[in-house]
């Protein structure tokens, strides 16, 4: 499965590829969804990383957070309207989330499911790891 990258004025193909490489370097078992940790592997580092990755991408580019209708997968809509999903490759089958909704940052970080999934702690860890290795992308302080 490939990640979703729509044509964007804010994120060209080269920068998208660079982001993919950076996330591959910083995703760890500790930043994945706790209930997914036993299935996480070096061969599928994106597994269980969608919410925290979407939050970091929002820090970089702004825009909206998007979720499939049951709230089990998250990605981004950039301010130019393009959708970007840097963790979609975690799925082995072709996923097309045509039905989706917008969610707030507070919902992703502090909603009931987020508290159970320790999302805030995992996000801060991923953001810290990302900031340490990225020279091309700068994050806002959230």
C-alpha positions as CSV (number, residue, x, y, z in Angstrom):
1,X,0.0,0.0,0.0
2,X,1.2,3.5,-0.7
3,X,0.7,6.7,1.2
4,X,-1.8,9.2,-0.1
5,X,-0.2,12.3,-1.7
6,X,-2.4,14.6,-3.6
7,X,-0.9,17.4,-5.8
8,X,-0.2,20.3,-3.5
9,X,1.1,23.8,-3.7
10,X,2.5,23.4,-0.2
11,X,4.0,20.0,-0.5
12,X,5.7,18.8,-3.7
13,X,6.6,15.2,-4.5
14,X,10.2,15.6,-3.3
15,X,9.2,17.1,0.0
16,X,6.6,14.4,0.5
17,X,9.2,11.7,-0.1
18,X,11.5,13.5,2.3
19,X,8.8,13.4,5.0
20,X,8.2,9.7,4.3
21,X,11.9,9.0,5.0
22,X,11.9,11.2,8.1
23,X,8.9,9.5,9.6
24,X,10.4,6.1,8.9
25,X,13.4,7.2,11.0
26,X,11.4,8.4,14.0
27,X,8.4,6.0,14.2
28,X,9.1,3.7,17.1
29,X,7.1,1.1,19.0
30,X,6.7,3.7,21.7
31,X,5.0,6.2,19.4
32,X,2.5,3.6,18.0
33,X,-1.0,3.1,19.4
34,X,-0.6,1.1,22.6
35,X,-3.1,-1.7,21.5
36,X,-1.1,-1.9,18.2
37,X,2.4,-2.3,19.8
38,X,2.5,-6.1,19.6
39,X,1.7,-6.0,15.9
40,X,4.2,-3.1,15.2
41,X,7.3,-4.1,13.4
42,X,10.4,-2.7,11.7
43,X,8.9,-3.8,8.4
44,X,5.7,-1.8,9.1
45,X,6.7,1.2,11.2
46,X,3.6,3.2,10.1
47,X,1.4,0.7,11.9
48,X,-0.7,2.6,14.6
49,X,1.0,5.9,13.9
50,X,-1.8,7.8,12.1
51,X,-3.0,10.2,14.8
52,X,0.4,11.3,16.0
53,X,1.7,11.7,12.5
54,X,-1.3,13.8,11.4
55,X,-0.7,16.1,14.4
56,X,3.0,16.6,13.4
57,X,2.0,17.3,9.8
58,X,-0.6,19.8,11.1
59,X,2.2,21.5,13.1
60,X,4.2,21.8,9.8
61,X,1.6,23.0,7.4
62,X,-1.6,23.9,9.3
63,X,-4.9,22.7,7.8
64,X,-7.5,20.3,9.0
65,X,-7.3,16.9,10.6
66,X,-9.4,14.3,8.9
67,X,-10.7,11.0,10.2
68,X,-12.6,8.1,8.6
69,X,-16.1,7.9,9.9
70,X,-15.4,5.4,12.7
71,X,-12.4,7.4,13.9
72,X,-9.9,4.6,13.5
73,X,-7.6,6.4,11.0
74,X,-6.4,10.0,10.7
75,X,-4.7,12.1,8.0
76,X,-4.4,15.7,6.9
77,X,-6.1,18.2,4.6
78,X,-3.6,21.0,4.0
79,X,-4.7,24.7,3.6
80,X,-4.6,24.3,-0.2
81,X,-7.3,21.6,0.0
82,X,-5.0,18.7,-0.8
83,X,-5.2,15.5,1.3
84,X,-2.0,13.9,2.6
85,X,-1.7,10.7,4.5
86,X,1.8,9.7,5.5
87,X,0.7,6.6,7.5
88,X,-1.7,5.0,5.0
89,X,0.9,2.5,3.9
90,X,0.4,0.7,7.2
91,X,-2.6,-1.0,5.6
92,X,-1.9,-4.1,3.4
93,X,-5.0,-3.7,1.4
94,X,-6.1,-0.7,-0.7
95,X,-8.0,1.7,1.5
96,X,-10.1,4.4,0.1
97,X,-11.7,6.5,2.9
98,X,-14.3,8.3,0.8
99,X,-16.5,8.9,3.8
100,X,-14.7,11.0,6.3
101,X,-15.1,13.8,8.7
102,X,-13.1,16.7,10.1
103,X,-12.0,16.5,13.7
104,X,-10.4,19.0,16.0
105,X,-7.0,18.9,17.4
106,X,-8.5,18.8,20.9
107,X,-10.5,15.7,19.9
108,X,-7.4,13.9,18.6
109,X,-5.3,14.9,21.6
110,X,-7.7,14.8,24.5
111,X,-10.9,13.0,23.5
112,X,-11.9,9.9,25.4
113,X,-10.2,7.6,22.8
114,X,-7.1,9.8,22.8
115,X,-6.7,9.5,26.5
116,X,-7.0,5.7,26.4
117,X,-4.5,5.7,23.6
118,X,-2.1,8.1,25.3
119,X,-2.1,10.2,22.2
120,X,-0.7,13.4,23.7
121,X,2.3,11.6,25.2
122,X,3.0,9.7,21.9
123,X,2.6,12.9,19.9
124,X,5.0,14.8,22.0
125,X,7.5,12.0,21.7
126,X,7.2,11.8,17.9
127,X,7.4,15.5,17.6
128,X,10.6,15.6,19.7
129,X,12.2,12.8,17.6
130,X,11.2,14.5,14.4
131,X,12.6,17.9,15.5
132,X,15.9,16.3,16.3
133,X,16.5,14.9,12.8
134,X,14.8,17.4,10.5
135,X,16.7,20.3,9.1
136,X,14.3,21.0,6.2
137,X,11.0,21.1,8.2
138,X,10.4,23.3,11.2
139,X,7.5,22.7,13.6
140,X,5.5,25.3,15.4
141,X,5.4,25.1,19.2
142,X,2.1,23.6,20.2
